[in-house]
């Protein structure tokens, strides 16, 4: 075995250990969070209607939202970057399916995967400002996928009364032990059937997302 192969193997082992140890810490921490949910009737109506829809989440609020919706048969779009690999492994361990790709890498495959999953009736979660930002800026790929699948977009936001914030582009939020986490679903957004028009409709989606953020924080 070459030195390069040996180094790669050690890196893979390090990543697996990070997932195992990080996952255990997150599970222990998340088990203490206390949730309250606002506007859940929006989610209930969509699920009762049986049509495809997309959860739309800002990247920095991902963790408490992942935990709350675990083991619900949802698939999430995760980037093919190294950080995305760690997120994907943790998400799969708590019951999510994963679709790989992003606007910066694997975009075509990600779009096809999203459309296919939505066409099969799978609920899909996306972070439209990930994986690199700018934070809270809606990339058009998610809008195009929802348009092609005839799916509604459901804004979803989280707020914690006390949390750590990572020194990252998205100020990634980790609620502290026993934090009160408030989730808020926004009003579903229906996009134009035309993909180009849907891609141009991101200001409306950003507005809907920010309204959900305000509802979670109030």
C-alpha positions as protocol buffer text, in pm:
chain_id: "A"
residue {
  index: 1
  type: UNK
  ca { x: 0 y: 0 z: 0 }
}
residue {
  index: 2
  type: UNK
  ca { x: 136 y: 343 z: -94 }
}
residue {
  index: 3
  type: UNK
  ca { x: 172 y: 628 z: 156 }
}
residue {
  index: 4
  type: UNK
  ca { x: -105 y: 816 z: -29 }
}
residue {
  index: 5
  type: UNK
  ca { x: -346 y: 522 z: 1 }
}
residue {
  index: 6
  type: UNK
  ca { x: -258 y: 487 z: 368 }
}
residue {
  index: 7
  type: UNK
  ca { x: -327 y: 855 z: 430 }
}
residue {
  index: 8
  type: UNK
  ca { x: -663 y: 832 z: 252 }
}
residue {
  index: 9
  type: UNK
  ca { x: -759 y: 534 z: 464 }
}
residue {
  index: 10
  type: UNK
  ca { x: -667 y: 718 z: 783 }
}
residue {
  index: 11
  type: UNK
  ca { x: -874 y: 1017 z: 669 }
}
residue {
  index: 12
  type: UNK
  ca { x: -1174 y: 794 z: 599 }
}
residue {
  index: 13
  type: UNK
  ca { x: -1138 y: 636 z: 942 }
}
residue {
  index: 14
  type: UNK
  ca { x: -1112 y: 983 z: 1099 }
}
residue {
  index: 15
  type: UNK
  ca { x: -1433 y: 1089 z: 921 }
}
residue {
  index: 16
  type: UNK
  ca { x: -1618 y: 778 z: 1039 }
}
residue {
  index: 17
  type: UNK
  ca { x: -1506 y: 840 z: 1395 }
}
residue {
  index: 18
  type: UNK
  ca { x: -1616 y: 1204 z: 1367 }
}
residue {
  index: 19
  type: UNK
  ca { x: -1963 y: 1091 z: 1254 }
}
residue {
  index: 20
  type: UNK
  ca { x: -1993 y: 837 z: 1536 }
}
residue {
  index: 21
  type: UNK
  ca { x: -1867 y: 1065 z: 1811 }
}
residue {
  index: 22
  type: UNK
  ca { x: -2038 y: 1376 z: 1674 }
}
residue {
  index: 23
  type: UNK
  ca { x: -2362 y: 1186 z: 1627 }
}
residue {
  index: 24
  type: UNK
  ca { x: -2355 y: 1061 z: 1985 }
}
residue {
  index: 25
  type: UNK
  ca { x: -2297 y: 1413 z: 2117 }
}
residue {
  index: 26
  type: UNK
  ca { x: -2576 y: 1558 z: 1904 }
}
residue {
  index: 27
  type: UNK
  ca { x: -2821 y: 1287 z: 2012 }
}
residue {
  index: 28
  type: UNK
  ca { x: -2744 y: 1350 z: 2378 }
}
residue {
  index: 29
  type: UNK
  ca { x: -2775 y: 1726 z: 2332 }
}
residue {
  index: 30
  type: UNK
  ca { x: -3089 y: 1714 z: 2116 }
}
residue {
  index: 31
  type: UNK
  ca { x: -3268 y: 1487 z: 2362 }
}
residue {
  index: 32
  type: UNK
  ca { x: -3278 y: 1783 z: 2602 }
}
residue {
  index: 33
  type: UNK
  ca { x: -3430 y: 2034 z: 2359 }
}
residue {
  index: 34
  type: UNK
  ca { x: -3790 y: 2140 z: 2421 }
}
residue {
  index: 35
  type: UNK
  ca { x: -3987 y: 2209 z: 2104 }
}
residue {
  index: 36
  type: UNK
  ca { x: -4290 y: 2419 z: 2035 }
}
residue {
  index: 37
  type: UNK
  ca { x: -4435 y: 2441 z: 1686 }
}
residue {
  index: 38
  type: UNK
  ca { x: -4621 y: 2721 z: 1512 }
}
residue {
  index: 39
  type: UNK
  ca { x: -4847 y: 2696 z: 1206 }
}
residue {
  index: 40
  type: UNK
  ca { x: -4817 y: 2315 z: 1194 }
}
residue {
  index: 41
  type: UNK
  ca { x: -5152 y: 2311 z: 1015 }
}
residue {
  index: 42
  type: UNK
  ca { x: -4965 y: 2414 z: 699 }
}
residue {
  index: 43
  type: UNK
  ca { x: -4768 y: 2089 z: 709 }
}
residue {
  index: 44
  type: UNK
  ca { x: -5076 y: 1885 z: 801 }
}
residue {
  index: 45
  type: UNK
  ca { x: -5271 y: 2023 z: 503 }
}
residue {
  index: 46
  type: UNK
  ca { x: -4993 y: 1939 z: 260 }
}
residue {
  index: 47
  type: UNK
  ca { x: -4956 y: 1586 z: 392 }
}
residue {
  index: 48
  type: UNK
  ca { x: -5332 y: 1533 z: 386 }
}
residue {
  index: 49
  type: UNK
  ca { x: -5345 y: 1656 z: 26 }
}
residue {
  index: 50
  type: UNK
  ca { x: -5094 y: 1398 z: -88 }
}
residue {
  index: 51
  type: UNK
  ca { x: -4918 y: 1622 z: -341 }
}
residue {
  index: 52
  type: UNK
  ca { x: -4541 y: 1670 z: -359 }
}
residue {
  index: 53
  type: UNK
  ca { x: -4378 y: 1947 z: -158 }
}
residue {
  index: 54
  type: UNK
  ca { x: -4037 y: 2075 z: -57 }
}
residue {
  index: 55
  type: UNK
  ca { x: -3927 y: 2182 z: 291 }
}
residue {
  index: 56
  type: UNK
  ca { x: -3721 y: 2499 z: 247 }
}
residue {
  index: 57
  type: UNK
  ca { x: -3470 y: 2568 z: 529 }
}
residue {
  index: 58
  type: UNK
  ca { x: -3189 y: 2818 z: 577 }
}
residue {
  index: 59
  type: UNK
  ca { x: -2862 y: 2629 z: 618 }
}
residue {
  index: 60
  type: UNK
  ca { x: -2773 y: 2785 z: 953 }
}
residue {
  index: 61
  type: UNK
  ca { x: -3093 y: 2649 z: 1113 }
}
residue {
  index: 62
  type: UNK
  ca { x: -3056 y: 2295 z: 981 }
}
residue {
  index: 63
  type: UNK
  ca { x: -2964 y: 2102 z: 1296 }
}
residue {
  index: 64
  type: UNK
  ca { x: -3275 y: 2144 z: 1517 }
}
residue {
  index: 65
  type: UNK
  ca { x: -3499 y: 2103 z: 1212 }
}
residue {
  index: 66
  type: UNK
  ca { x: -3325 y: 1777 z: 1115 }
}
residue {
  index: 67
  type: UNK
  ca { x: -3372 y: 1644 z: 1465 }
}
residue {
  index: 68
  type: UNK
  ca { x: -3740 y: 1737 z: 1489 }
}
residue {
  index: 69
  type: UNK
  ca { x: -3828 y: 1570 z: 1157 }
}
residue {
  index: 70
  type: UNK
  ca { x: -3618 y: 1255 z: 1196 }
}
residue {
  index: 71
  type: UNK
  ca { x: -3762 y: 916 z: 1092 }
}
residue {
  index: 72
  type: UNK
  ca { x: -4041 y: 1074 z: 885 }
}
residue {
  index: 73
  type: UNK
  ca { x: -3937 y: 936 z: 546 }
}
residue {
  index: 74
  type: UNK
  ca { x: -3794 y: 1268 z: 425 }
}
residue {
  index: 75
  type: UNK
  ca { x: -3503 y: 1295 z: 181 }
}
residue {
  index: 76
  type: UNK
  ca { x: -3264 y: 1589 z: 198 }
}
residue {
  index: 77
  type: UNK
  ca { x: -3033 y: 1746 z: -57 }
}
residue {
  index: 78
  type: UNK
  ca { x: -2674 y: 1736 z: 71 }
}
residue {
  index: 79
  type: UNK
  ca { x: -2366 y: 1877 z: -100 }
}
residue {
  index: 80
  type: UNK
  ca { x: -2083 y: 1655 z: -223 }
}
residue {
  index: 81
  type: UNK
  ca { x: -1825 y: 1854 z: -25 }
}
residue {
  index: 82
  type: UNK
  ca { x: -1651 y: 1691 z: 271 }
}
residue {
  index: 83
  type: UNK
  ca { x: -1873 y: 1868 z: 525 }
}
residue {
  index: 84
  type: UNK
  ca { x: -2173 y: 1749 z: 329 }
}
residue {
  index: 85
  type: UNK
  ca { x: -2052 y: 1390 z: 359 }
}
residue {
  index: 86
  type: UNK
  ca { x: -2050 y: 1416 z: 738 }
}
residue {
  index: 87
  type: UNK
  ca { x: -2399 y: 1572 z: 739 }
}
residue {
  index: 88
  type: UNK
  ca { x: -2525 y: 1301 z: 503 }
}
residue {
  index: 89
  type: UNK
  ca { x: -2400 y: 1019 z: 722 }
}
residue {
  index: 90
  type: UNK
  ca { x: -2554 y: 1168 z: 1034 }
}
residue {
  index: 91
  type: UNK
  ca { x: -2883 y: 1240 z: 856 }
}
residue {
  index: 92
  type: UNK
  ca { x: -2902 y: 882 z: 728 }
}
residue {
  index: 93
  type: UNK
  ca { x: -2841 y: 753 z: 1080 }
}
residue {
  index: 94
  type: UNK
  ca { x: -3158 y: 930 z: 1201 }
}
residue {
  index: 95
  type: UNK
  ca { x: -3380 y: 811 z: 919 }
}
residue {
  index: 96
  type: UNK
  ca { x: -3330 y: 1048 z: 624 }
}
residue {
  index: 97
  type: UNK
  ca { x: -3273 y: 960 z: 263 }
}
residue {
  index: 98
  type: UNK
  ca { x: -3010 y: 1170 z: 89 }
}
residue {
  index: 99
  type: UNK
  ca { x: -2979 y: 1324 z: -256 }
}
residue {
  index: 100
  type: UNK
  ca { x: -2624 y: 1436 z: -333 }
}
residue {
  index: 101
  type: UNK
  ca { x: -2522 y: 1754 z: -513 }
}
residue {
  index: 102
  type: UNK
  ca { x: -2551 y: 2132 z: -494 }
}
residue {
  index: 103
  type: UNK
  ca { x: -2550 y: 2443 z: -707 }
}
residue {
  index: 104
  type: UNK
  ca { x: -2169 y: 2439 z: -707 }
}
residue {
  index: 105
  type: UNK
  ca { x: -2103 y: 2067 z: -755 }
}
residue {
  index: 106
  type: UNK
  ca { x: -2317 y: 1792 z: -906 }
}
residue {
  index: 107
  type: UNK
  ca { x: -2595 y: 2037 z: -990 }
}
residue {
  index: 108
  type: UNK
  ca { x: -2745 y: 1840 z: -1280 }
}
residue {
  index: 109
  type: UNK
  ca { x: -2757 y: 1517 z: -1080 }
}
residue {
  index: 110
  type: UNK
  ca { x: -2903 y: 1696 z: -782 }
}
residue {
  index: 111
  type: UNK
  ca { x: -3181 y: 1848 z: -994 }
}
residue {
  index: 112
  type: UNK
  ca { x: -3268 y: 1510 z: -1144 }
}
residue {
  index: 113
  type: UNK
  ca { x: -3262 y: 1347 z: -801 }
}
residue {
  index: 114
  type: UNK
  ca { x: -3491 y: 1609 z: -654 }
}
residue {
  index: 115
  type: UNK
  ca { x: -3742 y: 1586 z: -937 }
}
residue {
  index: 116
  type: UNK
  ca { x: -3738 y: 1204 z: -925 }
}
residue {
  index: 117
  type: UNK
  ca { x: -3790 y: 1192 z: -549 }
}
residue {
  index: 118
  type: UNK
  ca { x: -4074 y: 1444 z: -562 }
}
residue {
  index: 119
  type: UNK
  ca { x: -4234 y: 1254 z: -850 }
}
residue {
  index: 120
  type: UNK
  ca { x: -4228 y: 941 z: -635 }
}
residue {
  index: 121
  type: UNK
  ca { x: -4414 y: 1123 z: -359 }
}
residue {
  index: 122
  type: UNK
  ca { x: -4116 y: 1168 z: -127 }
}
residue {
  index: 123
  type: UNK
  ca { x: -4101 y: 1477 z: 91 }
}
residue {
  index: 124
  type: UNK
  ca { x: -3776 y: 1660 z: 20 }
}
residue {
  index: 125
  type: UNK
  ca { x: -3578 y: 1909 z: 229 }
}
residue {
  index: 126
  type: UNK
  ca { x: -3342 y: 2165 z: 79 }
}
residue {
  index: 127
  type: UNK
  ca { x: -3120 y: 2446 z: 209 }
}
residue {
  index: 128
  type: UNK
  ca { x: -3140 y: 2699 z: -76 }
}
residue {
  index: 129
  type: UNK
  ca { x: -2849 y: 2908 z: 56 }
}
residue {
  index: 130
  type: UNK
  ca { x: -2614 y: 2609 z: 95 }
}
residue {
  index: 131
  type: UNK
  ca { x: -2350 y: 2483 z: 82 }
}
residue {
  index: 132
  type: UNK
  ca { x: -2147 y: 2806 z: 61 }
}
residue {
  index: 133
  type: UNK
  ca { x: -2391 y: 3095 z: 86 }
}
residue {
  index: 134
  type: UNK
  ca { x: -2438 y: 3381 z: 92 }
}
residue {
  index: 135
  type: UNK
  ca { x: -2652 y: 3316 z: 396 }
}
residue {
  index: 136
  type: UNK
  ca { x: -3028 y: 3355 z: 355 }
}
residue {
  index: 137
  type: UNK
  ca { x: -2997 y: 3408 z: -21 }
}
residue {
  index: 138
  type: UNK
  ca { x: -3222 y: 3181 z: -227 }
}
residue {
  index: 139
  type: UNK
  ca { x: -3042 y: 2993 z: -506 }
}
residue {
  index: 140
  type: UNK
  ca { x: -3270 y: 2915 z: -802 }
}
residue {
  index: 141
  type: UNK
  ca { x: -3201 y: 2539 z: -824 }
}
residue {
  index: 142
  type: UNK
  ca { x: -3456 y: 2444 z: -559 }
}
residue {
  index: 143
  type: UNK
  ca { x: -3720 y: 2661 z: -725 }
}
residue {
  index: 144
  type: UNK
  ca { x: -3655 y: 2498 z: -1063 }
}
residue {
  index: 145
  type: UNK
  ca { x: -3680 y: 2147 z: -915 }
}
residue {
  index: 146
  type: UNK
  ca { x: -4007 y: 2228 z: -739 }
}
residue {
  index: 147
  type: UNK
  ca { x: -4145 y: 2381 z: -1059 }
}
residue {
  index: 148
  type: UNK
  ca { x: -4052 y: 2080 z: -1271 }
}
residue {
  index: 149
  type: UNK
  ca { x: -4215 y: 1842 z: -1021 }
}
residue {
  index: 150
  type: UNK
  ca { x: -4524 y: 2057 z: -971 }
}
residue {
  index: 151
  type: UNK
  ca { x: -4439 y: 2075 z: -601 }
}
residue {
  index: 152
  type: UNK
  ca { x: -4523 y: 2339 z: -345 }
}
residue {
  index: 153
  type: UNK
  ca { x: -4246 y: 2496 z: -137 }
}
residue {
  index: 154
  type: UNK
  ca { x: -4303 y: 2497 z: 239 }
}
residue {
  index: 155
  type: UNK
  ca { x: -4088 y: 2752 z: 428 }
}
residue {
  index: 156
  type: UNK
  ca { x: -3962 y: 2625 z: 763 }
}
residue {
  index: 157
  type: UNK
  ca { x: -3762 y: 2812 z: 1026 }
}
residue {
  index: 158
  type: UNK
  ca { x: -3622 y: 2756 z: 1375 }
}
residue {
  index: 159
  type: UNK
  ca { x: -3527 y: 2977 z: 1668 }
}
residue {
  index: 160
  type: UNK
  ca { x: -3359 y: 2878 z: 1995 }
}
residue {
  index: 161
  type: UNK
  ca { x: -3380 y: 3086 z: 2310 }
}
residue {
  index: 162
  type: UNK
  ca { x: -3012 y: 3007 z: 2372 }
}
residue {
  index: 163
  type: UNK
  ca { x: -2766 y: 2861 z: 2127 }
}
residue {
  index: 164
  type: UNK
  ca { x: -2405 y: 2843 z: 2019 }
}
residue {
  index: 165
  type: UNK
  ca { x: -2321 y: 2997 z: 1681 }
}
residue {
  index: 166
  type: UNK
  ca { x: -2031 y: 2862 z: 1479 }
}
residue {
  index: 167
  type: UNK
  ca { x: -1788 y: 3104 z: 1320 }
}
residue {
  index: 168
  type: UNK
  ca { x: -1899 y: 3000 z: 972 }
}
residue {
  index: 169
  type: UNK
  ca { x: -2055 y: 3174 z: 673 }
}
residue {
  index: 170
  type: UNK
  ca { x: -2406 y: 3073 z: 791 }
}
residue {
  index: 171
  type: UNK
  ca { x: -2352 y: 3125 z: 1166 }
}
residue {
  index: 172
  type: UNK
  ca { x: -2463 y: 2763 z: 1211 }
}
residue {
  index: 173
  type: UNK
  ca { x: -2691 y: 2732 z: 1514 }
}
residue {
  index: 174
  type: UNK
  ca { x: -2651 y: 2465 z: 1781 }
}
residue {
  index: 175
  type: UNK
  ca { x: -2914 y: 2501 z: 2054 }
}
residue {
  index: 176
  type: UNK
  ca { x: -2768 y: 2472 z: 2403 }
}
residue {
  index: 177
  type: UNK
  ca { x: -2875 y: 2202 z: 2651 }
}
residue {
  index: 178
  type: UNK
  ca { x: -3242 y: 2233 z: 2748 }
}
residue {
  index: 179
  type: UNK
  ca { x: -3298 y: 2516 z: 2500 }
}
residue {
  index: 180
  type: UNK
  ca { x: -3652 y: 2604 z: 2397 }
}
residue {
  index: 181
  type: UNK
  ca { x: -3663 y: 2558 z: 2019 }
}
residue {
  index: 182
  type: UNK
  ca { x: -3949 y: 2718 z: 1829 }
}
residue {
  index: 183
  type: UNK
  ca { x: -4032 y: 2588 z: 1481 }
}
residue {
  index: 184
  type: UNK
  ca { x: -4253 y: 2781 z: 1240 }
}
residue {
  index: 185
  type: UNK
  ca { x: -4398 y: 2666 z: 909 }
}
residue {
  index: 186
  type: UNK
  ca { x: -4475 y: 2936 z: 658 }
}
residue {
  index: 187
  type: UNK
  ca { x: -4741 y: 2961 z: 390 }
}
residue {
  index: 188
  type: UNK
  ca { x: -4675 y: 2719 z: 103 }
}
residue {
  index: 189
  type: UNK
  ca { x: -4557 y: 2882 z: -219 }
}
residue {
  index: 190
  type: UNK
  ca { x: -4668 y: 2765 z: -563 }
}
residue {
  index: 191
  type: UNK
  ca { x: -4420 y: 2845 z: -837 }
}
residue {
  index: 192
  type: UNK
  ca { x: -4478 y: 2909 z: -1208 }
}
residue {
  index: 193
  type: UNK
  ca { x: -4480 y: 2600 z: -1431 }
}
residue {
  index: 194
  type: UNK
  ca { x: -4205 y: 2745 z: -1646 }
}
residue {
  index: 195
  type: UNK
  ca { x: -3859 y: 2671 z: -1501 }
}
residue {
  index: 196
  type: UNK
  ca { x: -3711 y: 3003 z: -1609 }
}
residue {
  index: 197
  type: UNK
  ca { x: -3996 y: 3196 z: -1449 }
}
residue {
  index: 198
  type: UNK
  ca { x: -3961 y: 2984 z: -1134 }
}
residue {
  index: 199
  type: UNK
  ca { x: -3589 y: 3062 z: -1113 }
}
residue {
  index: 200
  type: UNK
  ca { x: -3671 y: 3432 z: -1133 }
}
residue {
  index: 201
  type: UNK
  ca { x: -3925 y: 3399 z: -852 }
}
residue {
  index: 202
  type: UNK
  ca { x: -3665 y: 3362 z: -576 }
}
residue {
  index: 203
  type: UNK
  ca { x: -3738 y: 3706 z: -418 }
}
residue {
  index: 204
  type: UNK
  ca { x: -4087 y: 3580 z: -334 }
}
residue {
  index: 205
  type: UNK
  ca { x: -3940 y: 3266 z: -181 }
}
residue {
  index: 206
  type: UNK
  ca { x: -3690 y: 3467 z: 23 }
}
residue {
  index: 207
  type: UNK
  ca { x: -3977 y: 3681 z: 153 }
}
residue {
  index: 208
  type: UNK
  ca { x: -4174 y: 3370 z: 255 }
}
residue {
  index: 209
  type: UNK
  ca { x: -3867 y: 3227 z: 429 }
}
residue {
  index: 210
  type: UNK
  ca { x: -3803 y: 3547 z: 620 }
}
residue {
  index: 211
  type: UNK
  ca { x: -4166 y: 3557 z: 731 }
}
residue {
  index: 212
  type: UNK
  ca { x: -4123 y: 3207 z: 878 }
}
residue {
  index: 213
  type: UNK
  ca { x: -3803 y: 3320 z: 1050 }
}
residue {
  index: 214
  type: UNK
  ca { x: -3993 y: 3608 z: 1206 }
}
residue {
  index: 215
  type: UNK
  ca { x: -4272 y: 3376 z: 1322 }
}
residue {
  index: 216
  type: UNK
  ca { x: -4023 y: 3140 z: 1486 }
}
residue {
  index: 217
  type: UNK
  ca { x: -3845 y: 3425 z: 1665 }
}
residue {
  index: 218
  type: UNK
  ca { x: -4159 y: 3601 z: 1791 }
}
